[in-house]
Amino acid sequence: MSNSHLFMISGFPRAPLKNGIGRYIGQLKRITIKFCKTHGDSKGMREFIESELIDFTRNNSGVVVYVKPRRHRSPSLTAEYLNGNTEYINCHNFSKEEVYKWLNLLINRSGKDVMRYRKLWHTDNPSIQGIWTPYTFRNPSLNLTSFPIEGFNGPKCSKPTATEQLIELFKKQEKKRKS
C-alpha cells in the first residue's frame, strides 16, 4: 500500500473567491493542445482538433485555446488556471473521446490542488448550539407516545385526516355498488 496519502494536503472544500454566489466565473484561463502532425500517438488528438475543436471553443468562449504542432513528440494538454496553478496531462494514444473528456474535466475544475477533506462538512460561522437536526426543537414527550394519537390533528382542527376521507369515500362507493 502506498503512503502517498500521508503527504497529501488536507483542508476544507472552498469555492475560489466565493465563486457562484453572484455569478460563476470559469477558473480555466488557457489550455494548450500539443500534438505531432505525423506520429501515430497523436491520432486521437488530431481527430479531436479536426472534428470537435471548433464546437468546443464556441461552447467555452472564456477559455483561450492554443494549438501547437510539435514534431516527434507525445501529445499533451496543459491547463493554466486563474490562481496560477498549471496542470499537465500526457495524451499518449488517447482517442478523440478521451481527449474531450479530459478537456471537460479541466474546464470544470477550480485549479486548486487535490486535497483530503478533514470533515464531511464545514462552516465559516460555527454555532455553539451544535448541529441542527429535524429533532432539535421537538417535544421530548413525543418519544414516549405511540402513534397514531386519536384526535390529534393539531390545535382546533376540525378537518378529517386524509385516511378518514379515503375511508369515507370507500364507504360511499360500497353503498352505490349495493344499491
Sequence and secondary structure as in RCSB ss.txt:
>XXXX:A:sequence
MSNSHLFMISGFPRAPLKNGIGRYIGQLKRITIKFCKTHGDSKGMREFIESELIDFTRNNSGVVVYVKPRRHRSP
SLTAEYLNGNTEYINCHNFSKEEVYKWLNLLINRSGKDVMRYRKLWHTDNPSIQGIWTPYTFRNPSLNLTSFPIE
GFNGPKCSKPTATEQLIELFKKQEKKRKS
>XXXX:A:secstr
   GGGGS EE    GGGTTSS     EEEEEEEE SS GGGHHHHHHHHHTHHHHHHHTTTSEEEEEE TT   
EEEEEETTS EEEEE TT  HHHHHHHHHHHHHS      EESSS   SS  TT    TTTTS GGGGT  SS T
T SSTT  S  HHHHHHHHHHHHHHHHH 
